[in-house]
Amino acid sequence: MKIIDLRSDTVTQPTPAMRQAMAQAELGDDVFGEDPTVNRLEAMAAQLLGIEAALFTASGTMSNLLAVLSHCRRGDEMILGDQAHMFLYEVGGSAALAGVHPHPIPNDSQGRLSTQEVEAAIRPPNIHFPPTGLICLENTHNRCGGAVLTSRYTREIGELARGHGIALHLDGARLLNAAVYLGVEPAELTRHVSSVSLCLSKGLAAPVGSVLCGRADFIARARKYRKMVGGGMRQAGVIAAAGIVALETMVERLAEDHAHARMLAEGLAAIKGLTLDPATVQTNIVIFEVRAGQATELQSRLAAAGVKVSSLGGSKLRAVTHYGIERCDIESALASIAQVLRDWSKYSRAIIN
């Protein structure tokens, strides 16, 4: 039985071109700044995002942690969404390791933070309050179904942040999905931020890595913090080489993932027992609900049928399209999901109530 793995775009396998580049990469000691392949990747990423400098890291979580460490002082506070990856899925690193207090405010269904609520959350000078040191956005937004933040919206938050002398960090793990969806250059989406993280190992299919981009002085601080948290990777060009191939060859094909996600969403919406609005699907993430709230059971049954999805808790399940998933896989997954629900409904009315 073929397994169709839609749990995340992190399950992508490197392309043949990546494997070849990794085997042939020119190497040096990156901690000394002497790995030419790492240096090339960092320069490419900075140029792509229209930012002064970049730093290769082991993961998006590491990039985001380094951003918090580099922008903030211990005891500062950062404003971010209550559905943000940095708040929910990064092991509390900002508090545990950076000593920075998270101040979550609600994300709307499009992953946005209200400018009014952001401004209200900024702390005034007061001996009782932690000072606001950072505002964080996420583009695309994972928990909000891969929703895209526009450059106009990012500019609004950026102008608000600058007006208060506060840095703005963008968790851009899937930023290139947003750029492809909007049909704009990636730099258009980073023009008004202080720093941005970009993941190479999701839809871009590199096996490892992220890049953190910002001003040169910011990246110099982040480089020291990377060493502190154990991120000095020495001959890291062996994995940076795959990141170079990812940026050179894998960006435009993200549109295929978006098309497959829309196809999946439309098919799921037609299956009795599932709830979602296909019009909300913009990029490669599809979130759907089991009407009776039996998501865990359905997830298990789908896995047994060869279709893997992830749980977001409660009644919500998530499917993510990516490199390695083709149109025929979407067709097979939809057929399997429909059959699982039909079989389940034969003895359990709960799933179709």
Beta strands, then each sheet from edge to edge (+ up, - down):
strand 1: 4-5
strand 2: 53-57
strand 3: 77-81
strand 4: 101-105
strand 5: 132-138
strand 6: 167-171
strand 7: 195-199
strand 8: 210-214
strand 9: 274-275
strand 10: 285-290
strand 11: 307-308
strand 12: 310-313
strand 13: 316-320
sheet 1: 1+ 11+
sheet 2: 2+ 8- 7+ 6+ 5+ 3+ 4+
sheet 3: 9+ 10- 13+ 12-
end
